[in-house]
Amino acid sequence: MLLNIEGIEVEFPYSAYDCQITFIRKVLEAFKKNAVLESPTGTGKTLCLLCGALAYVKDVKSKLTVNVGDAAQGTLPGSLFPKILYASRTHSQLSQVVRELNKTLYKDTKTVTLGSRDVLCINEKVMSEANSVTKAFMCRNLVKLRKCYYYNEFESYTMDLLYIEKGGVPDIEDFISISKKNRICPFYRTRSAFETAELILLPYNYIIDPRLRRIHNVQLKGNIIIFDEAHNLEAICEESVSASLSSLDISGSIRECKAVLEGLINDEEEIRAHKVCLHLFSLNNVHDVFYLFFTKNILKDHCYEFISDPYNNVLCGSFNNRNTDNYLSGVGNAVVRACSLVPQGVIVFFSSYSLMYLCLKRWKKPGGSGFSLFNEICKIKKIFVEPKSKTELKLILQQYKEAVSEGNGAALFAVCRAKVSEGIDFADCESRAVIVIGIPYAPITDPRVELKRQFLSTIKSRDKKVSKWYQTDAVRAVNQAIGRVLRHKDDFGVVILADSRYF
C-alpha cells in the first residue's frame, strides 16, 4: 500500500489503519525534532518505524540525486544522507526487526547488525576462551599474523552475496550460519559493511558507550537514532557507567598484587606510578532520537477483581507471606483453575526464580488425596520451565510451541525480567493467558538498587521519589510480561495478576 504522508511516499506492506498512519506521520515530523512515541501492543510499531524512517531517507536521497550534479548516475556518498541507527536491548529483539523489514519493499536496504566477538566470532580457537578480553587479544593477534582463515577470506564475500543466499536481509543467526558455511569472518564482515550500510541494527550500548562508539566509528551527528523498547534505557545507561567487584575479583587482585610486589623486591626495580583518568562523555549532537515507551493499555470494562483463590485464600505474595502453605497452595489452585479454563498456551510468570522454585517444590508435594497440584496441572497441560541457560531455553521454547497445538495445550513457567518476559513473541495460541504471580520488585539488597535509592533520596521530595521509582520499576517488568499475550490487533487472551497488592 502506497501512502503519501507529509509529502513523502511511504510503502507499507498491508492496508494501514488510521492509528498506523498517525504514527508514521509523527515519525516523519520527528525528523525535525526529537520525539517520545508510544504505541499499544499489536499496532505494528516496528513496521511503522521502519517504513517511515526508510521512506524519509529514500526521499532525501532522491532529492540529492536530482540536485547534486556529480550524482547523476544515482550514486551518492553515504555522508550526504542520514543513516538509521536502530537500537534495541538484545540481538533477539533486533532479529525481530529484521523479520519485519523482510515483509516490506525496503528489504533491499543495505542493512548490517553490529555485535561483539562474543556473538560473531566463529574461530574455534578464539571461542574456546571464556574471557572476552582474552578473546579480543587472541583475535587481534591471529589477524595481525594472518593466521585466521576466516579473516583472510572475509573480503572475498560481499554483503550482496549474503542477501542473495538468504533471499532478503539476514538476521544475526542467519548471518553467522552463512558465514560458517562459506568460512568467512562475520565480525570483520559487519565492520567493513558498516560504512556503506543505510540501516544499522545495534545494541543500546553501541550508542550510549563512547568507547564503543569510537571503536565502531558510530557517528551520531546528522543520523537518525531510534531507541526501541526504551523502557530499558534507564537501566542500560546506569549499567554503562557502573562497575562491580566480587569478593573473588578482590582476592584474585590481592594475589596478583602480592606476586608483583615480590617481583619488585627481588628485582629492585623502580616503578613509576601513572595516574589513570576516567572520562565521562555526554551523549550529544544527536540529530534525531526516538524514545519508544510502550505501555499495555487494559480497558476498565474488561477488568475483574478476584483477590482470593477458589478456596478463598487471599493471594498476597509479600515477603512475610510467600512462604506460607496457604499462599503457595492458593496460587497453585489458581493456576490449576486457569489452566482448566484456558485453551492452548498459558504462560505463568513468577516474580523471581526463587519464588518459582519455591512454588514448584510445594506444588509437587502430594496432598491428602495423594495427588499434587503439579500433577493436577500436568493432567491438563504439558508443563515447561524456563531454564537459566540460554542454550537450554531455545530447546524449551521450541518444545513448548509444538506442544501448544496438541490436546489441551501447554503451560510455560517463566520469570519476570528473565529472557522469556522480554524480546520473545508468543502470538495467538502460544499465549491465551498470562498469569503473574507476585510483584517483581528489584532485590532491595542488590548494591545497584541500594545506590539508586540512596541517589534518589538526595533529591527533593525524596520519599516520594524513592517509592515511585521502586514501584514503577516493578510495574515496568509486569508490563513486559503481560505484553506477551497480545501481539497484533486480532490477538486475544486473558491477563491474571495473582496478587492482592495489585488492587
C-alpha positions as CSV (number, residue, x, y, z in Angstrom):
1,M,0.0,0.0,0.0
2,L,1.4,3.4,-1.1
3,L,0.8,6.2,1.4
4,N,1.6,9.9,0.9
5,I,2.3,11.4,4.3
6,E,3.8,14.8,4.7
7,G,4.7,14.8,1.0
8,I,6.7,11.6,1.3
9,E,5.7,8.3,-0.3
10,V,5.7,5.5,2.2
11,E,5.5,1.9,1.1
12,F,3.5,-0.1,3.7
13,P,3.1,-3.9,3.3
14,Y,-0.5,-4.0,4.4
15,S,-3.6,-1.8,4.4
16,A,-2.7,0.7,7.1
17,Y,-5.0,1.5,9.9
18,D,-5.7,5.1,11.0
19,C,-3.5,4.7,14.1
20,Q,-0.6,3.5,12.0
21,I,-0.9,6.4,9.5
22,T,-0.9,8.8,12.5
23,F,2.1,7.0,14.0
24,I,4.1,7.3,10.7
25,R,3.1,10.9,10.4
26,K,4.6,11.6,13.9
27,V,7.7,9.6,12.9
28,L,8.2,11.9,9.9
29,E,7.5,15.0,11.9
30,A,10.1,13.9,14.5
31,F,12.9,14.0,12.0
32,K,12.9,17.8,12.5
33,K,13.0,17.4,16.3
34,N,13.3,14.7,19.0
35,A,10.3,12.7,20.0
36,V,8.9,10.3,22.5
37,L,6.4,7.9,20.7
38,E,4.1,5.5,22.4
39,S,2.1,2.7,20.8
40,P,0.0,-0.1,22.3
41,T,1.0,-3.7,21.7
42,G,-0.1,-5.2,18.4
43,T,-0.3,-1.9,16.4
44,G,2.7,-2.7,14.2
45,K,5.0,0.0,15.6
46,T,8.2,-1.7,14.3
47,L,6.8,-1.7,10.7
48,C,5.7,1.9,11.1
49,L,9.1,3.0,12.3
50,L,11.0,1.1,9.6
51,C,8.7,2.2,6.7
52,G,8.6,5.8,7.9
53,A,12.3,6.1,8.5
54,L,13.4,4.3,5.3
55,A,10.9,6.3,3.2
56,Y,12.3,9.5,4.6
57,V,15.9,8.5,3.8
58,K,14.8,7.4,0.3
59,D,13.1,10.8,-0.2
60,V,16.3,12.6,0.9
61,K,18.4,10.5,-1.5
62,S,16.1,11.1,-4.4
63,K,16.2,14.9,-3.9
64,L,20.0,14.8,-3.6
65,T,20.3,12.8,-6.7
66,V,18.4,15.4,-8.6
67,N,20.2,18.4,-7.1
68,V,23.8,17.2,-7.0
69,G,25.4,17.2,-10.4
70,D,28.1,14.6,-9.5
71,A,25.4,12.1,-8.5
72,A,23.7,12.0,-12.0
73,Q,24.2,8.2,-12.0
74,G,22.2,7.8,-8.8
75,T,25.2,7.1,-6.6
76,L,25.7,9.2,-3.5
77,P,28.4,9.2,-0.8
78,G,26.8,7.9,2.4
79,S,27.8,11.1,4.3
80,L,25.3,13.2,2.3
81,F,22.2,11.4,3.7
82,P,21.4,10.2,7.2
83,K,22.0,6.6,8.3
84,I,19.4,4.9,10.5
85,L,20.8,3.6,13.8
86,Y,18.1,1.3,15.2
87,A,19.0,0.3,18.8
88,S,17.4,-2.3,21.0
89,R,18.4,-4.2,24.1
90,T,19.1,-7.7,22.7
91,H,20.1,-9.3,19.5
92,S,16.9,-11.4,19.6
93,Q,14.9,-8.2,19.5
94,L,16.9,-6.9,16.6
95,S,16.3,-10.2,14.8
96,Q,12.5,-9.5,15.1
97,V,13.2,-6.1,13.4
98,V,14.9,-7.9,10.5
99,R,11.9,-10.2,10.2
100,E,9.6,-7.2,10.0
101,L,11.9,-5.5,7.5
102,N,11.8,-8.5,5.2
103,K,8.0,-8.1,4.9
104,T,8.4,-4.7,3.3
105,L,9.5,-3.4,-0.1
106,Y,12.5,-1.9,1.7
107,K,14.1,-5.4,2.2
108,D,16.8,-4.5,-0.3
109,T,18.1,-1.8,2.1
110,K,21.8,-2.2,2.9
111,T,21.5,-3.5,6.5
112,V,24.1,-4.6,9.0
113,T,23.7,-5.9,12.6
114,L,26.6,-5.0,14.8
115,G,27.8,-7.3,17.5
116,S,30.8,-8.2,19.7
117,R,33.3,-11.0,19.1
118,D,31.4,-13.0,21.8
119,V,28.4,-13.0,19.4
120,L,30.0,-13.0,15.9
121,C,33.4,-14.8,16.1
122,I,33.4,-18.3,14.6
123,N,37.1,-19.1,15.1
124,E,37.1,-22.3,17.2
125,K,40.4,-21.4,19.0
126,V,39.2,-17.9,20.0
127,M,35.8,-19.1,21.1
128,S,37.2,-21.8,23.3
129,E,38.3,-18.9,25.6
130,A,35.8,-17.9,28.3
131,N,37.1,-14.4,28.9
132,S,36.1,-11.6,26.5
133,V,39.3,-9.7,26.9
134,T,41.4,-12.8,26.1
135,K,39.2,-13.5,23.0
136,A,39.8,-9.9,21.8
137,F,43.6,-10.2,22.3
138,M,43.8,-13.6,20.7
139,C,41.7,-12.4,17.7
140,R,43.8,-9.4,17.1
141,N,47.0,-11.4,17.3
142,L,45.7,-14.0,14.8
143,V,44.5,-11.3,12.4
144,K,47.8,-9.4,12.7
145,L,49.8,-12.6,11.8
146,R,47.1,-13.5,9.2
147,K,46.6,-16.9,10.9
148,C,42.8,-16.7,11.0
149,Y,41.4,-18.4,7.9
150,Y,38.0,-16.7,8.3
151,Y,39.5,-13.2,8.5
152,N,41.8,-13.9,5.5
153,E,38.8,-14.8,3.3
154,F,36.1,-12.3,4.5
155,E,36.8,-9.7,1.8
156,S,36.1,-12.2,-0.9
157,Y,32.4,-12.5,0.1
158,T,30.3,-9.3,-0.2
159,M,27.1,-8.5,1.7
160,D,25.2,-8.7,-1.6
161,L,26.0,-12.4,-1.9
162,L,24.7,-12.8,1.7
163,Y,21.4,-11.2,0.6
164,I,21.2,-13.5,-2.4
165,E,21.8,-16.6,-0.3
166,K,19.2,-15.5,2.3
167,G,16.7,-14.1,-0.1
168,G,16.4,-10.9,1.9
169,V,18.1,-9.3,4.9
170,P,19.8,-11.9,7.1
171,D,19.3,-11.7,10.8
172,I,22.3,-12.3,13.0
173,E,21.7,-16.0,13.3
174,D,21.4,-16.4,9.5
175,F,24.5,-14.2,9.1
176,I,26.6,-16.4,11.4
177,S,25.2,-19.6,9.7
178,I,26.0,-18.4,6.2
179,S,29.5,-17.2,7.4
180,K,30.3,-20.6,8.8
181,K,29.1,-22.3,5.6
182,N,31.3,-20.0,3.5
183,R,34.2,-19.8,6.0
184,I,34.3,-16.0,6.3
185,C,34.6,-13.9,9.4
186,P,31.2,-12.3,10.3
187,F,32.8,-9.9,12.8
188,Y,35.0,-8.2,10.4
189,R,32.5,-8.5,7.5
190,T,30.0,-6.5,9.5
191,R,32.6,-3.9,10.4
192,S,33.6,-3.4,6.8
193,A,29.9,-3.3,5.6
194,F,29.1,-0.7,8.3
195,E,30.5,2.2,6.2
196,T,28.1,1.7,3.3
197,A,25.1,0.5,5.3
198,E,21.9,2.5,5.3
199,L,20.2,0.7,8.2
200,I,22.4,-0.3,11.2
201,L,20.9,-2.5,13.9
202,L,22.8,-2.4,17.1
203,P,22.5,-2.9,20.9
204,Y,21.9,0.2,23.1
205,N,25.5,0.3,24.4
206,Y,27.0,0.8,21.0
207,I,25.3,4.3,21.1
208,I,25.5,5.0,24.8
209,D,29.1,3.9,25.5
210,P,31.6,6.5,24.0
211,R,34.3,3.9,23.8
212,L,32.2,1.5,21.7
213,R,31.1,4.4,19.5
214,R,34.7,5.3,18.9
215,I,35.8,1.6,18.2
216,H,33.0,1.0,15.7
217,N,33.0,4.6,14.3
218,V,29.4,5.1,15.2
219,Q,28.6,8.7,14.3
220,L,25.6,10.3,15.9
221,K,25.5,13.8,14.4
222,G,23.3,14.0,11.3
223,N,21.9,10.5,11.7
224,I,18.5,9.1,12.7
225,I,18.7,7.3,16.0
226,I,15.8,5.1,17.2
227,F,15.8,3.6,20.7
228,D,13.3,0.8,20.6
229,E,11.8,-0.6,23.8
230,A,13.1,2.5,25.6
231,H,11.7,1.5,29.0
232,N,15.1,-0.4,29.3
233,L,17.1,2.7,28.5
234,E,17.4,4.0,32.1
235,A,18.9,0.7,33.3
236,I,21.2,0.4,30.4
237,C,22.6,4.0,30.9
238,E,23.2,3.1,34.6
239,E,25.0,-0.1,33.7
240,S,27.2,1.7,31.2
241,V,28.7,3.9,33.8
242,S,28.7,1.3,36.6
243,A,31.2,-1.4,37.6
244,S,31.0,-4.2,40.2
245,L,33.7,-6.1,42.0
246,S,33.0,-9.5,43.6
247,S,35.0,-10.9,46.6
248,L,36.6,-13.3,44.1
249,D,37.8,-10.4,42.0
250,I,39.3,-8.7,45.0
251,S,41.0,-11.8,46.4
252,G,42.4,-12.5,42.9
253,S,43.7,-9.0,42.7
254,I,45.3,-9.3,46.1
255,R,47.2,-12.4,45.0
256,E,48.4,-10.7,41.8
257,C,49.5,-7.7,43.8
258,K,51.5,-9.9,46.2
259,A,53.2,-11.6,43.2
260,V,54.1,-8.2,41.7
261,L,55.4,-6.9,45.0
262,E,57.6,-10.0,45.4
263,G,58.9,-9.5,41.9
264,L,59.7,-5.8,42.7
265,I,61.5,-6.7,45.8
266,N,63.6,-9.4,44.2
267,D,64.5,-7.3,41.1
268,E,64.8,-4.0,42.9
269,E,63.1,-2.2,40.0
270,E,61.9,1.3,40.1
271,I,58.3,1.7,39.4
272,R,56.7,4.9,38.3
273,A,53.0,5.3,39.1
274,H,50.8,6.5,36.3
275,K,47.6,8.3,37.0
276,V,44.5,6.8,35.4
277,C,41.8,9.3,34.4
278,L,38.3,8.3,34.0
279,H,36.5,10.5,31.4
280,L,32.7,10.5,31.3
281,F,31.5,11.7,27.9
282,S,28.0,13.1,27.4
283,L,25.9,11.9,24.5
284,N,25.2,15.0,22.4
285,N,24.9,16.2,18.8
286,V,22.2,13.7,18.1
287,H,20.1,14.6,15.1
288,D,17.0,12.6,15.9
289,V,16.4,10.5,19.0
290,F,13.3,8.4,19.4
291,Y,12.4,7.2,22.9
292,L,9.8,4.5,22.5
293,F,8.0,3.5,25.6
294,F,5.1,1.1,25.1
295,T,2.5,0.6,27.7
296,K,-0.1,-2.1,27.7
297,N,-3.5,-0.4,27.9
298,I,-6.2,-2.5,29.5
299,L,-9.8,-1.3,29.3
300,K,-11.5,-1.0,32.6
301,D,-14.6,-2.7,31.2
302,H,-12.6,-5.8,30.8
303,C,-11.0,-5.9,34.3
304,Y,-12.4,-8.0,37.1
305,E,-11.0,-8.2,40.7
306,F,-10.6,-11.5,42.4
307,I,-8.1,-11.3,45.3
308,S,-8.5,-14.9,46.5
309,D,-8.1,-18.4,45.1
310,P,-11.0,-20.8,44.5
311,Y,-10.9,-21.7,48.2
312,N,-11.0,-18.1,49.4
313,N,-7.3,-17.9,50.4
314,V,-6.2,-14.3,49.9
315,L,-3.3,-14.2,47.4
316,C,-0.6,-11.8,48.8
317,G,3.0,-12.6,47.9
318,S,4.6,-10.3,50.4
319,F,7.9,-11.4,51.8
320,N,6.3,-12.4,55.1
321,N,3.5,-14.3,53.5
322,R,5.0,-16.0,50.5
323,N,6.5,-19.0,52.4
324,T,3.1,-19.9,54.0
325,D,1.3,-23.0,52.9
326,N,-1.9,-21.1,52.4
327,Y,-0.3,-18.7,49.9
328,L,1.7,-21.4,48.0
329,S,-1.3,-23.7,47.7
330,G,-3.6,-20.8,46.9
331,V,-1.6,-19.6,43.8
332,G,-1.3,-23.3,42.8
333,N,-5.0,-23.8,42.9
334,A,-5.5,-20.5,40.9
335,V,-3.1,-21.9,38.2
336,V,-4.9,-25.2,38.1
337,R,-8.2,-23.4,37.7
338,A,-6.9,-21.1,35.0
339,C,-5.3,-24.0,33.0
340,S,-8.5,-25.9,33.1
341,L,-10.5,-23.0,31.6
342,V,-8.0,-21.5,29.1
343,P,-7.2,-23.5,25.9
344,Q,-3.9,-23.8,24.2
345,G,-0.9,-21.9,25.7
346,V,-0.7,-20.5,29.2
347,I,2.4,-18.6,30.5
348,V,2.9,-18.3,34.2
349,F,5.3,-15.6,35.2
350,F,6.8,-15.6,38.7
351,S,8.3,-12.5,40.3
352,S,11.7,-14.3,40.8
353,Y,13.5,-17.6,40.2
354,S,13.4,-18.3,44.0
355,L,9.6,-17.9,44.1
356,M,9.2,-20.2,41.1
357,Y,11.3,-22.9,42.6
358,L,9.5,-22.4,46.0
359,C,6.1,-22.8,44.3
360,L,7.2,-25.9,42.3
361,K,8.6,-27.6,45.4
362,R,5.3,-27.0,47.3
363,W,3.1,-28.0,44.3
364,K,4.9,-31.3,43.8
365,K,4.1,-32.4,47.4
366,P,1.2,-34.9,47.5
367,G,-1.9,-33.7,49.2
368,G,-4.4,-35.6,51.3
369,S,-5.8,-37.4,48.2
370,G,-2.3,-38.5,47.2
371,F,-2.2,-36.1,44.3
372,S,-0.1,-33.0,44.0
373,L,-1.1,-29.6,42.5
374,F,1.7,-30.2,40.0
375,N,0.1,-33.4,38.9
376,E,-3.2,-31.7,38.5
377,I,-1.7,-29.2,36.1
378,C,0.1,-31.9,34.2
379,K,-3.2,-33.7,33.7
380,I,-4.5,-30.6,31.9
381,K,-1.4,-29.2,30.2
382,K,2.2,-30.2,29.4
383,I,4.5,-28.2,31.7
384,F,7.7,-26.4,30.6
385,V,10.0,-24.4,33.0
386,E,12.3,-21.6,31.9
387,P,15.9,-22.5,32.5
388,K,18.7,-20.0,33.2
389,S,20.8,-21.4,30.4
390,K,20.2,-19.6,27.0
391,T,21.1,-22.8,25.1
392,E,18.5,-24.9,27.0
393,L,15.9,-22.1,26.7
394,K,15.9,-22.3,22.9
395,L,15.0,-26.0,23.0
396,I,12.4,-25.5,25.7
397,L,10.7,-22.8,23.7
398,Q,10.6,-24.9,20.6
399,Q,9.1,-27.8,22.5
400,Y,6.5,-25.5,24.2
401,K,5.4,-24.0,20.9
402,E,5.0,-27.5,19.4
403,A,3.0,-28.8,22.5
404,V,0.6,-25.8,22.5
405,S,-1.3,-27.1,19.5
406,E,-1.6,-30.6,20.9
407,G,-4.5,-31.7,23.1
408,N,-5.3,-29.2,25.8
409,G,-2.1,-27.2,25.1
410,A,0.9,-26.4,27.3
411,A,1.9,-24.2,30.3
412,L,5.2,-22.4,30.4
413,F,6.6,-21.3,33.8
414,A,8.8,-18.3,33.4
415,V,10.3,-15.4,35.4
416,C,9.7,-11.7,35.2
417,R,12.9,-9.8,34.0
418,A,14.3,-13.0,32.5
419,K,14.6,-14.0,28.8
420,V,11.0,-15.1,28.2
421,S,9.4,-12.0,29.6
422,E,11.3,-9.7,27.2
423,G,12.1,-9.9,23.5
424,I,10.2,-13.2,22.7
425,D,6.9,-13.2,20.9
426,F,4.1,-15.6,21.8
427,A,1.4,-14.8,19.3
428,D,-2.1,-16.3,19.0
429,C,-2.5,-19.8,20.5
430,E,1.0,-19.7,22.0
431,S,-0.3,-17.4,24.8
432,R,-4.0,-17.3,25.5
433,A,-3.3,-16.4,29.1
434,V,-0.6,-14.8,31.1
435,I,-0.6,-15.3,34.9
436,V,1.7,-13.1,37.0
437,I,2.5,-14.5,40.5
438,G,3.8,-11.9,42.9
439,I,5.2,-8.5,42.2
440,P,8.7,-8.4,40.6
441,Y,10.3,-5.8,42.8
442,A,14.0,-5.4,42.3
443,P,16.1,-7.1,45.1
444,I,16.4,-4.4,47.8
445,T,19.8,-5.8,48.8
446,D,21.2,-5.5,45.3
447,P,24.1,-3.0,45.5
448,R,22.8,-1.2,42.4
449,V,19.3,-0.9,43.8
450,E,20.7,0.4,47.1
451,L,22.8,3.0,45.3
452,K,19.9,4.1,43.2
453,R,17.7,4.5,46.3
454,Q,20.5,6.5,48.0
455,F,20.8,8.8,45.0
456,L,17.0,9.4,44.8
457,S,16.9,10.0,48.5
458,T,19.1,13.1,48.0
459,I,16.6,14.6,45.6
460,K,13.9,17.0,46.7
461,S,10.7,15.2,47.8
462,R,12.9,12.2,48.3
463,D,10.4,9.9,50.0
464,K,8.0,10.0,47.0
465,K,10.9,9.7,44.5
466,V,12.3,6.5,46.0
467,S,8.9,4.9,46.4
468,K,7.7,5.9,43.0
469,W,10.9,4.7,41.3
470,Y,10.7,1.3,43.1
471,Q,7.0,0.8,42.2
472,T,7.5,2.0,38.6
473,D,10.4,-0.4,38.1
474,A,8.3,-3.3,39.2
475,V,5.3,-2.3,37.1
476,R,7.6,-2.0,34.1
477,A,8.6,-5.6,34.5
478,V,5.0,-6.7,34.8
479,N,4.1,-4.7,31.6
480,Q,6.7,-6.5,29.7
481,A,5.5,-9.9,30.9
482,I,1.8,-9.3,30.2
483,G,2.7,-7.9,26.8
484,R,3.3,-11.5,25.6
485,V,-0.4,-12.1,25.4
486,L,-1.3,-9.6,22.7
487,R,1.0,-9.4,19.7
488,H,-1.4,-8.0,16.9
489,K,-4.8,-6.4,16.6
490,D,-6.7,-9.8,16.2
491,D,-4.9,-11.5,19.1
492,F,-6.7,-12.1,22.3
493,G,-6.1,-13.6,25.7
494,V,-6.6,-13.1,29.5
495,V,-4.2,-11.5,32.0
496,I,-4.4,-12.7,35.6
497,L,-2.5,-10.7,38.2
498,A,-2.4,-13.2,41.1
499,D,-1.7,-10.9,44.0
500,S,-4.0,-8.7,46.1
501,R,-1.4,-5.9,46.1
502,Y,-2.2,-5.1,42.5
503,F,-5.7,-3.8,43.6
